């Protein structure tokens, strides 16, 4: 089964199928021919694999960064951080910049 999955994946990649679609098709091929599982299990497992908060947080974090860049707030945040630690050469990393 492993050889068939690897060969089907390599074949799909050599005919220029996108990587995500090639992995999905190779998985469906393996489940269809080498397993007793019904094909209805594939979308259920895909949905439960994507239904996690840490995995959903990544695109929202990227969206928040893009919105902050377009809105200009990221430049203001960097300028504020520079005003706090700009006098120190290494910023927060050098504790001797701060009075004891």
mmCIF file as gemmi writes it, N, C-alpha and C atoms, coordinates in Angstrom:
data_model
loop_
_atom_site.group_PDB
_atom_site.id
_atom_site.type_symbol
_atom_site.label_atom_id
_atom_site.label_alt_id
_atom_site.label_comp_id
_atom_site.label_asym_id
_atom_site.label_entity_id
_atom_site.label_seq_id
_atom_site.pdbx_PDB_ins_code
_atom_site.Cartn_x
_atom_site.Cartn_y
_atom_site.Cartn_z
_atom_site.occupancy
_atom_site.B_iso_or_equiv
_atom_site.pdbx_formal_charge
_atom_site.auth_seq_id
_atom_site.auth_asym_id
_atom_site.pdbx_PDB_model_num
ATOM 1 N N . UNK Axp A 1 ? 0.824 -1.194 0 1 0 ? 1 A 1
ATOM 2 C CA . UNK Axp A 1 ? 0 0 0 1 0 ? 1 A 1
ATOM 3 C C . UNK Axp A 1 ? 0.871 1.261 0 1 0 ? 1 A 1
ATOM 4 N N . UNK Axp A 2 ? 1.963 1.234 0.771 1 0 ? 2 A 1
ATOM 5 C CA . UNK Axp A 2 ? 2.82 2.421 0.836 1 0 ? 2 A 1
ATOM 6 C C . UNK Axp A 2 ? 3.44 2.729 -0.514 1 0 ? 2 A 1
ATOM 7 N N . UNK Axp A 3 ? 3.849 1.692 -1.208 1 0 ? 3 A 1
ATOM 8 C CA . UNK Axp A 3 ? 4.449 1.909 -2.529 1 0 ? 3 A 1
ATOM 9 C C . UNK Axp A 3 ? 3.425 2.475 -3.501 1 0 ? 3 A 1
ATOM 10 N N . UNK Axp A 4 ? 2.184 1.975 -3.441 1 0 ? 4 A 1
ATOM 11 C CA . UNK Axp A 4 ? 1.145 2.48 -4.336 1 0 ? 4 A 1
ATOM 12 C C . UNK Axp A 4 ? 0.826 3.943 -4.033 1 0 ? 4 A 1
ATOM 13 N N . UNK Axp A 5 ? 0.78 4.296 -2.758 1 0 ? 5 A 1
ATOM 14 C CA . UNK Axp A 5 ? 0.539 5.697 -2.395 1 0 ? 5 A 1
ATOM 15 C C . UNK Axp A 5 ? 1.676 6.588 -2.871 1 0 ? 5 A 1
ATOM 16 N N . UNK Axp A 6 ? 2.903 6.154 -2.651 1 0 ? 6 A 1
ATOM 17 C CA . UNK Axp A 6 ? 4.047 6.957 -3.063 1 0 ? 6 A 1
ATOM 18 C C . UNK Axp A 6 ? 4.101 7.093 -4.584 1 0 ? 6 A 1
ATOM 19 N N . UNK Axp A 7 ? 3.867 6.002 -5.287 1 0 ? 7 A 1
ATOM 20 C CA . UNK Axp A 7 ? 3.903 6.065 -6.753 1 0 ? 7 A 1
ATOM 21 C C . UNK Axp A 7 ? 2.789 6.946 -7.314 1 0 ? 7 A 1
ATOM 22 N N . UNK Axp A 8 ? 1.59 6.84 -6.724 1 0 ? 8 A 1
ATOM 23 C CA . UNK Axp A 8 ? 0.493 7.681 -7.209 1 0 ? 8 A 1
ATOM 24 C C . UNK Axp A 8 ? 0.77 9.157 -6.92 1 0 ? 8 A 1
ATOM 25 N N . UNK Axp A 9 ? 1.363 9.443 -5.772 1 0 ? 9 A 1
ATOM 26 C CA . UNK Axp A 9 ? 1.703 10.829 -5.447 1 0 ? 9 A 1
ATOM 27 C C . UNK Axp A 9 ? 2.776 11.352 -6.392 1 0 ? 9 A 1
ATOM 28 N N . UNK Axp A 10 ? 3.798 10.567 -6.639 1 0 ? 10 A 1
ATOM 29 C CA . UNK Axp A 10 ? 4.861 10.985 -7.554 1 0 ? 10 A 1
ATOM 30 C C . UNK Axp A 10 ? 4.319 11.172 -8.964 1 0 ? 10 A 1
ATOM 31 N N . UNK Axp A 11 ? 3.447 10.262 -9.399 1 0 ? 11 A 1
ATOM 32 C CA . UNK Axp A 11 ? 2.847 10.389 -10.73 1 0 ? 11 A 1
ATOM 33 C C . UNK Axp A 11 ? 2.037 11.677 -10.847 1 0 ? 11 A 1
ATOM 34 N N . UNK Axp A 12 ? 1.226 11.955 -9.839 1 0 ? 12 A 1
ATOM 35 C CA . UNK Axp A 12 ? 0.402 13.166 -9.888 1 0 ? 12 A 1
ATOM 36 C C . UNK Axp A 12 ? 1.263 14.426 -9.864 1 0 ? 12 A 1
ATOM 37 N N . UNK Axp A 13 ? 2.346 14.398 -9.116 1 0 ? 13 A 1
ATOM 38 C CA . UNK Axp A 13 ? 3.217 15.568 -9.073 1 0 ? 13 A 1
ATOM 39 C C . UNK Axp A 13 ? 3.979 15.758 -10.38 1 0 ? 13 A 1
ATOM 40 N N . UNK Axp A 14 ? 4.318 14.653 -11.073 1 0 ? 14 A 1
ATOM 41 C CA . UNK Axp A 14 ? 5.034 14.796 -12.34 1 0 ? 14 A 1
ATOM 42 C C . UNK Axp A 14 ? 4.138 15.312 -13.461 1 0 ? 14 A 1
ATOM 43 N N . UNK Axp A 15 ? 2.829 15.121 -13.345 1 0 ? 15 A 1
ATOM 44 C CA . UNK Axp A 15 ? 1.935 15.674 -14.369 1 0 ? 15 A 1
ATOM 45 C C . UNK Axp A 15 ? 1.407 17.044 -13.96 1 0 ? 15 A 1
ATOM 46 N N . UNK Axp A 16 ? 2.107 17.682 -13.025 1 0 ? 16 A 1
ATOM 47 C CA . UNK Axp A 16 ? 1.868 19.074 -12.608 1 0 ? 16 A 1
ATOM 48 C C . UNK Axp A 16 ? 0.522 19.306 -11.932 1 0 ? 16 A 1
ATOM 49 N N . UNK Axp A 17 ? 0.094 18.348 -11.13 1 0 ? 17 A 1
ATOM 50 C CA . UNK Axp A 17 ? -1.082 18.553 -10.292 1 0 ? 17 A 1
ATOM 51 C C . UNK Axp A 17 ? -0.605 19.299 -9.045 1 0 ? 17 A 1
ATOM 52 N N . UNK Axp A 18 ? -1.352 20.297 -8.56 1 0 ? 18 A 1
ATOM 53 C CA . UNK Axp A 18 ? -0.929 20.998 -7.344 1 0 ? 18 A 1
ATOM 54 C C . UNK Axp A 18 ? -0.75 20.031 -6.168 1 0 ? 18 A 1
ATOM 55 N N . UNK Axp A 19 ? 0.149 20.382 -5.263 1 0 ? 19 A 1
ATOM 56 C CA . UNK Axp A 19 ? 0.561 19.475 -4.194 1 0 ? 19 A 1
ATOM 57 C C . UNK Axp A 19 ? -0.618 19.061 -3.314 1 0 ? 19 A 1
ATOM 58 N N . UNK Axp A 20 ? -1.453 20.009 -2.901 1 0 ? 20 A 1
ATOM 59 C CA . UNK Axp A 20 ? -2.571 19.673 -2.018 1 0 ? 20 A 1
ATOM 60 C C . UNK Axp A 20 ? -3.55 18.724 -2.699 1 0 ? 20 A 1
ATOM 61 N N . UNK Axp A 21 ? -3.826 18.965 -3.961 1 0 ? 21 A 1
ATOM 62 C CA . UNK Axp A 21 ? -4.751 18.1 -4.691 1 0 ? 21 A 1
ATOM 63 C C . UNK Axp A 21 ? -4.119 16.737 -4.931 1 0 ? 21 A 1
ATOM 64 N N . UNK Axp A 22 ? -2.808 16.693 -5.193 1 0 ? 22 A 1
ATOM 65 C CA . UNK Axp A 22 ? -2.123 15.419 -5.398 1 0 ? 22 A 1
ATOM 66 C C . UNK Axp A 22 ? -2.144 14.576 -4.13 1 0 ? 22 A 1
ATOM 67 N N . UNK Axp A 23 ? -1.938 15.192 -2.986 1 0 ? 23 A 1
ATOM 68 C CA . UNK Axp A 23 ? -1.993 14.448 -1.722 1 0 ? 23 A 1
ATOM 69 C C . UNK Axp A 23 ? -3.395 13.932 -1.478 1 0 ? 23 A 1
ATOM 70 N N . UNK Axp A 24 ? -4.406 14.758 -1.736 1 0 ? 24 A 1
ATOM 71 C CA . UNK Axp A 24 ? -5.79 14.321 -1.528 1 0 ? 24 A 1
ATOM 72 C C . UNK Axp A 24 ? -6.158 13.178 -2.468 1 0 ? 24 A 1
ATOM 73 N N . UNK Axp A 25 ? -5.78 13.286 -3.731 1 0 ? 25 A 1
ATOM 74 C CA . UNK Axp A 25 ? -6.102 12.221 -4.69 1 0 ? 25 A 1
ATOM 75 C C . UNK Axp A 25 ? -5.366 10.927 -4.373 1 0 ? 25 A 1
ATOM 76 N N . UNK Axp A 26 ? -4.115 11.016 -3.951 1 0 ? 26 A 1
ATOM 77 C CA . UNK Axp A 26 ? -3.371 9.821 -3.572 1 0 ? 26 A 1
ATOM 78 C C . UNK Axp A 26 ? -4.002 9.165 -2.348 1 0 ? 26 A 1
ATOM 79 N N . UNK Axp A 27 ? -4.468 9.973 -1.405 1 0 ? 27 A 1
ATOM 80 C CA . UNK Axp A 27 ? -5.135 9.421 -0.227 1 0 ? 27 A 1
ATOM 81 C C . UNK Axp A 27 ? -6.437 8.734 -0.598 1 0 ? 27 A 1
ATOM 82 N N . UNK Axp A 28 ? -7.215 9.368 -1.461 1 0 ? 28 A 1
ATOM 83 C CA . UNK Axp A 28 ? -8.476 8.762 -1.905 1 0 ? 28 A 1
ATOM 84 C C . UNK Axp A 28 ? -8.202 7.47 -2.669 1 0 ? 28 A 1
ATOM 85 N N . UNK Axp A 29 ? -7.141 7.457 -3.479 1 0 ? 29 A 1
ATOM 86 C CA . UNK Axp A 29 ? -6.752 6.245 -4.198 1 0 ? 29 A 1
ATOM 87 C C . UNK Axp A 29 ? -6.414 5.124 -3.214 1 0 ? 29 A 1
ATOM 88 N N . UNK Axp A 30 ? -5.652 5.436 -2.187 1 0 ? 30 A 1
ATOM 89 C CA . UNK Axp A 30 ? -5.286 4.433 -1.192 1 0 ? 30 A 1
ATOM 90 C C . UNK Axp A 30 ? -6.476 3.912 -0.412 1 0 ? 30 A 1
ATOM 91 N N . UNK Axp A 31 ? -7.379 4.806 -0.032 1 0 ? 31 A 1
ATOM 92 C CA . UNK Axp A 31 ? -8.566 4.376 0.718 1 0 ? 31 A 1
ATOM 93 C C . UNK Axp A 31 ? -9.477 3.535 -0.159 1 0 ? 31 A 1
ATOM 94 N N . UNK Axp A 32 ? -9.611 3.906 -1.42 1 0 ? 32 A 1
ATOM 95 C CA . UNK Axp A 32 ? -10.511 3.185 -2.321 1 0 ? 32 A 1
ATOM 96 C C . UNK Axp A 32 ? -10.03 1.763 -2.594 1 0 ? 32 A 1
ATOM 97 N N . UNK Axp A 33 ? -8.758 1.598 -2.885 1 0 ? 33 A 1
ATOM 98 C CA . UNK Axp A 33 ? -8.275 0.301 -3.337 1 0 ? 33 A 1
ATOM 99 C C . UNK Axp A 33 ? -7.649 -0.562 -2.257 1 0 ? 33 A 1
ATOM 100 N N . UNK Axp A 34 ? -7.222 0.01 -1.146 1 0 ? 34 A 1
ATOM 101 C CA . UNK Axp A 34 ? -6.491 -0.766 -0.146 1 0 ? 34 A 1
ATOM 102 C C . UNK Axp A 34 ? -7.135 -0.751 1.229 1 0 ? 34 A 1
ATOM 103 N N . UNK Axp A 35 ? -8.368 -0.295 1.345 1 0 ? 35 A 1
ATOM 104 C CA . UNK Axp A 35 ? -9.014 -0.209 2.65 1 0 ? 35 A 1
ATOM 105 C C . UNK Axp A 35 ? -10.483 -0.561 2.524 1 0 ? 35 A 1
ATOM 106 N N . UNK Axp A 36 ? -11.079 -0.907 3.645 1 0 ? 36 A 1
ATOM 107 C CA . UNK Axp A 36 ? -12.504 -1.213 3.68 1 0 ? 36 A 1
ATOM 108 C C . UNK Axp A 36 ? -13.345 -0.009 4.087 1 0 ? 36 A 1
ATOM 109 N N . UNK Axp A 37 ? -12.713 1.134 4.293 1 0 ? 37 A 1
ATOM 110 C CA . UNK Axp A 37 ? -13.432 2.326 4.717 1 0 ? 37 A 1
ATOM 111 C C . UNK Axp A 37 ? -14.248 2.9 3.561 1 0 ? 37 A 1
ATOM 112 N N . UNK Axp A 38 ? -15.452 3.395 3.852 1 0 ? 38 A 1
ATOM 113 C CA . UNK Axp A 38 ? -16.208 4.079 2.789 1 0 ? 38 A 1
ATOM 114 C C . UNK Axp A 38 ? -15.604 5.449 2.498 1 0 ? 38 A 1
ATOM 115 N N . UNK Axp A 39 ? -15.83 5.955 1.298 1 0 ? 39 A 1
ATOM 116 C CA . UNK Axp A 39 ? -15.271 7.247 0.912 1 0 ? 39 A 1
ATOM 117 C C . UNK Axp A 39 ? -15.891 8.414 1.673 1 0 ? 39 A 1
ATOM 118 N N . UNK Axp A 40 ? -17.002 8.181 2.35 1 0 ? 40 A 1
ATOM 119 C CA . UNK Axp A 40 ? -17.622 9.228 3.152 1 0 ? 40 A 1
ATOM 120 C C . UNK Axp A 40 ? -16.737 9.622 4.33 1 0 ? 40 A 1
ATOM 121 N N . UNK Axp A 41 ? -15.824 8.761 4.7 1 0 ? 41 A 1
ATOM 122 C CA . UNK Axp A 41 ? -14.932 9.045 5.822 1 0 ? 41 A 1
ATOM 123 C C . UNK Axp A 41 ? -13.933 10.144 5.467 1 0 ? 41 A 1
ATOM 124 N N . UNK Axp A 42 ? -13.558 10.265 4.196 1 0 ? 42 A 1
ATOM 125 C CA . UNK Axp A 42 ? -12.527 11.224 3.779 1 0 ? 42 A 1
ATOM 126 C C . UNK Axp A 42 ? -12.92 12.665 4.11 1 0 ? 42 A 1
ATOM 127 N N . UNK Axp A 43 ? -14.077 13.17 3.668 1 0 ? 43 A 1
ATOM 128 C CA . UNK Axp A 43 ? -14.394 14.566 4.026 1 0 ? 43 A 1
ATOM 129 C C . UNK Axp A 43 ? -14.631 14.766 5.524 1 0 ? 43 A 1
ATOM 130 N N . UNK Axp A 44 ? -15.13 13.726 6.202 1 0 ? 44 A 1
ATOM 131 C CA . UNK Axp A 44 ? -15.321 13.857 7.641 1 0 ? 44 A 1
ATOM 132 C C . UNK Axp A 44 ? -13.989 14.019 8.357 1 0 ? 44 A 1
ATOM 133 N N . UNK Axp A 45 ? -13.003 13.213 7.985 1 0 ? 45 A 1
ATOM 134 C CA . UNK Axp A 45 ? -11.681 13.311 8.599 1 0 ? 45 A 1
ATOM 135 C C . UNK Axp A 45 ? -10.989 14.622 8.217 1 0 ? 45 A 1
ATOM 136 N N . UNK Axp A 46 ? -11.208 15.084 6.986 1 0 ? 46 A 1
ATOM 137 C CA . UNK Axp A 46 ? -10.618 16.355 6.576 1 0 ? 46 A 1
ATOM 138 C C . UNK Axp A 46 ? -11.2 17.503 7.398 1 0 ? 46 A 1
ATOM 139 N N . UNK Axp A 47 ? -12.504 17.488 7.622 1 0 ? 47 A 1
ATOM 140 C CA . UNK Axp A 47 ? -13.134 18.557 8.39 1 0 ? 47 A 1
ATOM 141 C C . UNK Axp A 47 ? -12.694 18.524 9.845 1 0 ? 47 A 1
ATOM 142 N N . UNK Axp A 48 ? -12.637 17.339 10.448 1 0 ? 48 A 1
ATOM 143 C CA . UNK Axp A 48 ? -12.212 17.275 11.846 1 0 ? 48 A 1
ATOM 144 C C . UNK Axp A 48 ? -10.735 17.633 11.993 1 0 ? 48 A 1
ATOM 145 N N . UNK Axp A 49 ? -9.924 17.386 10.965 1 0 ? 49 A 1
ATOM 146 C CA . UNK Axp A 49 ? -8.524 17.791 11.021 1 0 ? 49 A 1
ATOM 147 C C . UNK Axp A 49 ? -8.357 19.297 10.947 1 0 ? 49 A 1
ATOM 148 N N . UNK Axp A 50 ? -9.247 19.97 10.235 1 0 ? 50 A 1
ATOM 149 C CA . UNK Axp A 50 ? -9.16 21.427 10.109 1 0 ? 50 A 1
ATOM 150 C C . UNK Axp A 50 ? -9.888 22.169 11.219 1 0 ? 50 A 1
ATOM 151 N N . UNK Axp A 51 ? -10.664 21.459 12.013 1 0 ? 51 A 1
ATOM 152 C CA . UNK Axp A 51 ? -11.489 22.091 13.028 1 0 ? 51 A 1
ATOM 153 C C . UNK Axp A 51 ? -10.722 22.178 14.355 1 0 ? 51 A 1
ATOM 154 N N . UNK Axp A 52 ? -9.663 22.966 14.371 1 0 ? 52 A 1
ATOM 155 C CA . UNK Axp A 52 ? -8.904 23.178 15.598 1 0 ? 52 A 1
ATOM 156 C C . UNK Axp A 52 ? -8.592 24.665 15.719 1 0 ? 52 A 1
ATOM 157 N N . UNK Axp A 53 ? -8.646 25.166 16.935 1 0 ? 53 A 1
ATOM 158 C CA . UNK Axp A 53 ? -8.441 26.594 17.15 1 0 ? 53 A 1
ATOM 159 C C . UNK Axp A 53 ? -7.033 27.056 16.782 1 0 ? 53 A 1
ATOM 160 N N . UNK Axp A 54 ? -5.966 26.322 17.137 1 0 ? 54 A 1
ATOM 161 C CA . UNK Axp A 54 ? -4.64 26.81 16.723 1 0 ? 54 A 1
ATOM 162 C C . UNK Axp A 54 ? -4.477 26.883 15.209 1 0 ? 54 A 1
ATOM 163 N N . UNK Axp A 55 ? -5.042 25.931 14.493 1 0 ? 55 A 1
ATOM 164 C CA . UNK Axp A 55 ? -4.927 25.95 13.044 1 0 ? 55 A 1
ATOM 165 C C . UNK Axp A 55 ? -5.746 27.083 12.445 1 0 ? 55 A 1
ATOM 166 N N . UNK Axp A 56 ? -6.875 27.412 13.058 1 0 ? 56 A 1
ATOM 167 C CA . UNK Axp A 56 ? -7.692 28.519 12.567 1 0 ? 56 A 1
ATOM 168 C C . UNK Axp A 56 ? -7.085 29.873 12.941 1 0 ? 56 A 1
ATOM 169 N N . UNK Axp A 57 ? -6.233 29.905 13.979 1 0 ? 57 A 1
ATOM 170 C CA . UNK Axp A 57 ? -5.654 31.172 14.421 1 0 ? 57 A 1
ATOM 171 C C . UNK Axp A 57 ? -4.595 31.686 13.453 1 0 ? 57 A 1
ATOM 172 N N . UNK Axp A 58 ? -3.93 30.81 12.728 1 0 ? 58 A 1
ATOM 173 C CA . UNK Axp A 58 ? -2.847 31.234 11.839 1 0 ? 58 A 1
ATOM 174 C C . UNK Axp A 58 ? -3.338 32.174 10.743 1 0 ? 58 A 1
ATOM 175 N N . UNK Axp A 59 ? -4.388 31.815 9.962 1 0 ? 59 A 1
ATOM 176 C CA . UNK Axp A 59 ? -4.812 32.775 8.93 1 0 ? 59 A 1
ATOM 177 C C . UNK Axp A 59 ? -5.393 34.058 9.51 1 0 ? 59 A 1
ATOM 178 N N . UNK Axp A 60 ? -6.037 33.976 10.681 1 0 ? 60 A 1
ATOM 179 C CA . UNK Axp A 60 ? -6.563 35.196 11.288 1 0 ? 60 A 1
ATOM 180 C C . UNK Axp A 60 ? -5.433 36.096 11.792 1 0 ? 60 A 1
ATOM 181 N N . UNK Axp A 61 ? -4.344 35.504 12.26 1 0 ? 61 A 1
ATOM 182 C CA . UNK Axp A 61 ? -3.186 36.288 12.682 1 0 ? 61 A 1
ATOM 183 C C . UNK Axp A 61 ? -2.563 36.998 11.479 1 0 ? 61 A 1
ATOM 184 N N . UNK Axp A 62 ? -2.469 36.307 10.363 1 0 ? 62 A 1
ATOM 185 C CA . UNK Axp A 62 ? -1.938 36.921 9.143 1 0 ? 62 A 1
ATOM 186 C C . UNK Axp A 62 ? -2.87 38.031 8.667 1 0 ? 62 A 1
ATOM 187 N N . UNK Axp A 63 ? -4.181 37.799 8.739 1 0 ? 63 A 1
ATOM 188 C CA . UNK Axp A 63 ? -5.148 38.835 8.36 1 0 ? 63 A 1
ATOM 189 C C . UNK Axp A 63 ? -5.021 40.056 9.25 1 0 ? 63 A 1
ATOM 190 N N . UNK Axp A 64 ? -4.851 39.841 10.555 1 0 ? 64 A 1
ATOM 191 C CA . UNK Axp A 64 ? -4.695 40.978 11.465 1 0 ? 64 A 1
ATOM 192 C C . UNK Axp A 64 ? -3.434 41.767 11.136 1 0 ? 64 A 1
ATOM 193 N N . UNK Axp A 65 ? -2.349 41.08 10.812 1 0 ? 65 A 1
ATOM 194 C CA . UNK Axp A 65 ? -1.118 41.774 10.434 1 0 ? 65 A 1
ATOM 195 C C . UNK Axp A 65 ? -1.285 42.58 9.161 1 0 ? 65 A 1
ATOM 196 N N . UNK Axp A 66 ? -1.981 42.009 8.181 1 0 ? 66 A 1
ATOM 197 C CA . UNK Axp A 66 ? -2.219 42.746 6.933 1 0 ? 66 A 1
ATOM 198 C C . UNK Axp A 66 ? -3.099 43.964 7.166 1 0 ? 66 A 1
ATOM 199 N N . UNK Axp A 67 ? -4.133 43.816 7.988 1 0 ? 67 A 1
ATOM 200 C CA . UNK Axp A 67 ? -5 44.956 8.294 1 0 ? 67 A 1
ATOM 201 C C . UNK Axp A 67 ? -4.24 46.046 9.04 1 0 ? 67 A 1
ATOM 202 N N . UNK Axp A 68 ? -3.357 45.642 9.964 1 0 ? 68 A 1
ATOM 203 C CA . UNK Axp A 68 ? -2.579 46.632 10.701 1 0 ? 68 A 1
ATOM 204 C C . UNK Axp A 68 ? -1.598 47.345 9.779 1 0 ? 68 A 1
ATOM 205 N N . UNK Axp A 69 ? -1.051 46.634 8.805 1 0 ? 69 A 1
ATOM 206 C CA . UNK Axp A 69 ? -0.128 47.267 7.863 1 0 ? 69 A 1
ATOM 207 C C . UNK Axp A 69 ? -0.859 48.245 6.96 1 0 ? 69 A 1
ATOM 208 N N . UNK Axp A 70 ? -1.988 47.849 6.43 1 0 ? 70 A 1
ATOM 209 C CA . UNK Axp A 70 ? -2.752 48.727 5.537 1 0 ? 70 A 1
ATOM 210 C C . UNK Axp A 70 ? -3.297 49.943 6.275 1 0 ? 70 A 1
ATOM 211 N N . UNK Axp A 71 ? -3.678 49.749 7.541 1 0 ? 71 A 1
ATOM 212 C CA . UNK Axp A 71 ? -4.228 50.853 8.311 1 0 ? 71 A 1
ATOM 213 C C . UNK Axp A 71 ? -3.181 51.796 8.869 1 0 ? 71 A 1
ATOM 214 N N . UNK Axp A 72 ? -1.919 51.369 8.885 1 0 ? 72 A 1
ATOM 215 C CA . UNK Axp A 72 ? -0.86 52.223 9.384 1 0 ? 72 A 1
ATOM 216 C C . UNK Axp A 72 ? -0.582 52.086 10.868 1 0 ? 72 A 1
ATOM 217 N N . UNK Axp A 73 ? -1.322 51.237 11.558 1 0 ? 73 A 1
ATOM 218 C CA . UNK Axp A 73 ? -1.113 51.117 12.995 1 0 ? 73 A 1
ATOM 219 C C . UNK Axp A 73 ? 0.188 50.391 13.318 1 0 ? 73 A 1
ATOM 220 N N . UNK Axp A 74 ? 0.657 49.532 12.415 1 0 ? 74 A 1
ATOM 221 C CA . UNK Axp A 74 ? 1.908 48.814 12.696 1 0 ? 74 A 1
ATOM 222 C C . UNK Axp A 74 ? 3.087 49.777 12.729 1 0 ? 74 A 1
ATOM 223 N N . UNK Axp A 75 ? 3.102 50.776 11.857 1 0 ? 75 A 1
ATOM 224 C CA . UNK Axp A 75 ? 4.183 51.765 11.882 1 0 ? 75 A 1
ATOM 225 C C . UNK Axp A 75 ? 4.133 52.575 13.172 1 0 ? 75 A 1
ATOM 226 N N . UNK Axp A 76 ? 2.934 52.901 13.616 1 0 ? 76 A 1
ATOM 227 C CA . UNK Axp A 76 ? 2.807 53.653 14.866 1 0 ? 76 A 1
ATOM 228 C C . UNK Axp A 76 ? 3.235 52.816 16.064 1 0 ? 76 A 1
ATOM 229 N N . UNK Axp A 77 ? 2.935 51.494 16.043 1 0 ? 77 A 1
ATOM 230 C CA . UNK Axp A 77 ? 3.372 50.624 17.133 1 0 ? 77 A 1
ATOM 231 C C . UNK Axp A 77 ? 4.891 50.497 17.173 1 0 ? 77 A 1
ATOM 232 N N . UNK Axp A 78 ? 5.516 50.384 16.011 1 0 ? 78 A 1
ATOM 233 C CA . UNK Axp A 78 ? 6.98 50.293 15.958 1 0 ? 78 A 1
ATOM 234 C C . UNK Axp A 78 ? 7.598 51.604 16.421 1 0 ? 78 A 1
ATOM 235 N N . UNK Axp A 79 ? 7.027 52.716 16.013 1 0 ? 79 A 1
ATOM 236 C CA . UNK Axp A 79 ? 7.545 54.013 16.463 1 0 ? 79 A 1
ATOM 237 C C . UNK Axp A 79 ? 7.398 54.168 17.975 1 0 ? 79 A 1
ATOM 238 N N . UNK Axp A 80 ? 6.306 53.689 18.538 1 0 ? 80 A 1
ATOM 239 C CA . UNK Axp A 80 ? 6.105 53.743 19.985 1 0 ? 80 A 1
ATOM 240 C C . UNK Axp A 80 ? 7.132 52.881 20.707 1 0 ? 80 A 1
ATOM 241 N N . UNK Axp A 81 ? 7.378 51.685 20.185 1 0 ? 81 A 1
ATOM 242 C CA . UNK Axp A 81 ? 8.385 50.811 20.801 1 0 ? 81 A 1
ATOM 243 C C . UNK Axp A 81 ? 9.772 51.429 20.704 1 0 ? 81 A 1
ATOM 244 N N . UNK Axp A 82 ? 10.066 52.087 19.586 1 0 ? 82 A 1
ATOM 245 C CA . UNK Axp A 82 ? 11.361 52.768 19.449 1 0 ? 82 A 1
ATOM 246 C C . UNK Axp A 82 ? 11.485 53.929 20.425 1 0 ? 82 A 1
ATOM 247 N N . UNK Axp A 83 ? 10.379 54.611 20.701 1 0 ? 83 A 1
ATOM 248 C CA . UNK Axp A 83 ? 10.438 55.722 21.65 1 0 ? 83 A 1
ATOM 249 C C . UNK Axp A 83 ? 10.666 55.22 23.075 1 0 ? 83 A 1
ATOM 250 N N . UNK Axp A 84 ? 10.227 53.998 23.352 1 0 ? 84 A 1
ATOM 251 C CA . UNK Axp A 84 ? 10.446 53.441 24.69 1 0 ? 84 A 1
ATOM 252 C C . UNK Axp A 84 ? 11.888 52.994 24.884 1 0 ? 84 A 1
ATOM 253 N N . UNK Axp A 85 ? 12.453 52.332 23.921 1 0 ? 85 A 1
ATOM 254 C CA . UNK Axp A 85 ? 13.779 51.731 24.081 1 0 ? 85 A 1
ATOM 255 C C . UNK Axp A 85 ? 14.784 52.264 23.072 1 0 ? 85 A 1
ATOM 256 N N . UNK Axp A 86 ? 14.49 53.345 22.409 1 0 ? 86 A 1
ATOM 257 C CA . UNK Axp A 86 ? 15.368 53.865 21.372 1 0 ? 86 A 1
ATOM 258 C C . UNK Axp A 86 ? 16.694 54.368 21.896 1 0 ? 86 A 1
ATOM 259 N N . UNK Axp A 87 ? 16.75 54.783 23.172 1 0 ? 87 A 1
ATOM 260 C CA . UNK Axp A 87 ? 17.997 55.297 23.727 1 0 ? 87 A 1
ATOM 261 C C . UNK Axp A 87 ? 19.001 54.186 23.963 1 0 ? 87 A 1
ATOM 262 N N . UNK Axp A 88 ? 18.536 52.989 24.163 1 0 ? 88 A 1
ATOM 263 C CA . UNK Axp A 88 ? 19.419 51.836 24.384 1 0 ? 88 A 1
ATOM 264 C C . UNK Axp A 88 ? 19.801 51.238 23.04 1 0 ? 88 A 1
ATOM 265 N N . UNK Axp A 89 ? 21.059 50.849 22.912 1 0 ? 89 A 1
ATOM 266 C CA . UNK Axp A 89 ? 21.511 50.282 21.649 1 0 ? 89 A 1
ATOM 267 C C . UNK Axp A 89 ? 20.846 48.953 21.348 1 0 ? 89 A 1
ATOM 268 N N . UNK Axp A 90 ? 20.668 48.102 22.343 1 0 ? 90 A 1
ATOM 269 C CA . UNK Axp A 90 ? 20.104 46.775 22.105 1 0 ? 90 A 1
ATOM 270 C C . UNK Axp A 90 ? 18.647 46.692 22.53 1 0 ? 90 A 1
ATOM 271 N N . UNK Axp A 91 ? 18.039 47.781 22.86 1 0 ? 91 A 1
ATOM 272 C CA . UNK Axp A 91 ? 16.633 47.772 23.231 1 0 ? 91 A 1
ATOM 273 C C . UNK Axp A 91 ? 16.406 47.078 24.559 1 0 ? 91 A 1
ATOM 274 N N . UNK Axp A 92 ? 15.455 46.195 24.62 1 0 ? 92 A 1
ATOM 275 C CA . UNK Axp A 92 ? 15.09 45.507 25.854 1 0 ? 92 A 1
ATOM 276 C C . UNK Axp A 92 ? 16.149 44.473 26.271 1 0 ? 92 A 1
ATOM 277 N N . UNK Axp A 93 ? 17.066 44.119 25.374 1 0 ? 93 A 1
ATOM 278 C CA . UNK Axp A 93 ? 18.009 43.049 25.68 1 0 ? 93 A 1
ATOM 279 C C . UNK Axp A 93 ? 19.098 43.485 26.65 1 0 ? 93 A 1
ATOM 280 N N . UNK Axp A 94 ? 19.361 44.786 26.782 1 0 ? 94 A 1
ATOM 281 C CA . UNK Axp A 94 ? 20.418 45.245 27.67 1 0 ? 94 A 1
ATOM 282 C C . UNK Axp A 94 ? 19.827 45.863 28.924 1 0 ? 94 A 1
ATOM 283 N N . UNK Axp A 95 ? 19.84 45.131 30.016 1 0 ? 95 A 1
ATOM 284 C CA . UNK Axp A 95 ? 19.225 45.675 31.237 1 0 ? 95 A 1
ATOM 285 C C . UNK Axp A 95 ? 20.01 46.822 31.844 1 0 ? 95 A 1
ATOM 286 N N . UNK Axp A 96 ? 21.302 47.024 31.51 1 0 ? 96 A 1
ATOM 287 C CA . UNK Axp A 96 ? 22.057 48.108 32.135 1 0 ? 96 A 1
ATOM 288 C C . UNK Axp A 96 ? 21.722 49.467 31.552 1 0 ? 96 A 1
ATOM 289 N N . UNK Axp A 97 ? 20.88 49.515 30.518 1 0 ? 97 A 1
ATOM 290 C CA . UNK Axp A 97 ? 20.421 50.816 30.002 1 0 ? 97 A 1
ATOM 291 C C . UNK Axp A 97 ? 19.444 51.466 30.972 1 0 ? 97 A 1
ATOM 292 N N . UNK Axp A 98 ? 18.759 50.628 31.744 1 0 ? 98 A 1
ATOM 293 C CA . UNK Axp A 98 ? 17.741 51.131 32.642 1 0 ? 98 A 1
ATOM 294 C C . UNK Axp A 98 ? 18.342 51.479 33.987 1 0 ? 98 A 1
ATOM 295 N N . UNK Axp A 99 ? 17.864 52.547 34.587 1 0 ? 99 A 1
ATOM 296 C CA . UNK Axp A 99 ? 18.389 52.906 35.916 1 0 ? 99 A 1
ATOM 297 C C . UNK Axp A 99 ? 18.041 51.833 36.949 1 0 ? 99 A 1
ATOM 298 N N . UNK Axp A 100 ? 18.963 51.578 37.856 1 0 ? 100 A 1
ATOM 299 C CA . UNK Axp A 100 ? 18.754 50.531 38.861 1 0 ? 100 A 1
ATOM 300 C C . UNK Axp A 100 ? 17.876 51.001 39.985 1 0 ? 100 A 1
